[in-house]
Amino acid sequence: MTAQNLEVIDHTVHLAHEWINELASRLDWASKRSALRLLRETFQHLRDHLMVNELAQLSAQLPLLLRGMLFEGWVPKNTPIKERRAYSFVGFIDAQMKDTEEYRGSQDIKCVFELLNHRLSQGEVNDVRASLPEDIRAIWPAP
């Protein structure tokens, strides 16, 4: 295999690093590993709140590596119905991030949403936000 055949992998790794670096900067966190963890937890919890068609449209705009994280471990038929309230959305991510020293709760989740506002098309952000309950939309700033 030539190096040229692996450009798609190099490119998606580069894009993933851009997203992670931007999120770490928005969060003002030193640990990019923790920023990636927050991104992953937020993506996967958001995934469980979306209808399959909306999820597919969202995922199409993610770099391949991040798309893989979005779908990692997902078994649609085994995904429980989530309580669609902001306090439970934030509470779930809080529980996943509890051992992360820099984590500050909903203000950090908001940084992930701001990253999505910046990196995804405005139309897709509006569609995803519209599919969420009003109180979850309240923690996701409009683009």
Steps between C-alpha positions, in 0.01 A plus 500: 500500500629843419485789740251664265246224567503593868427870452139455612623365834757777540237759411241374749762484776598859416136614508437320830802678650362833376165433669667387825740795504215742439292346776791504747550868416128579547505313832834655603611152604861383503404137437406422143430143610230633735363724223472198272328306776243777548444517124446123485265491800295792369485353148387161625240641735371736231484201264264323739262798487471519121285318249703275271454717189614815681793312649607384153486855367703629795759227468553572131655835595748356752856399423518123454684440827249702702212333318639169621492628859142614454391150402740306725310237696162613369233234467181684402263229615669497842506877544265585783259787466675795660330747725508801274565769759804726531571403861519130411701574183756699699481262795592201284806676358590630848508139624724395211739792554501503882866402528615773260646780708441777245135411428247771598169352395253658261730788404744242358223313319403837353856525362446172314180639352681821402761285325220327307357842410836597357584173323163384362273671251253741656214305343610176664549665837152651474351162406669318789409770749139500378476126564594547867269609780496870577691473829787308335502757217539764770852373579590489129543858378341583166755526218 
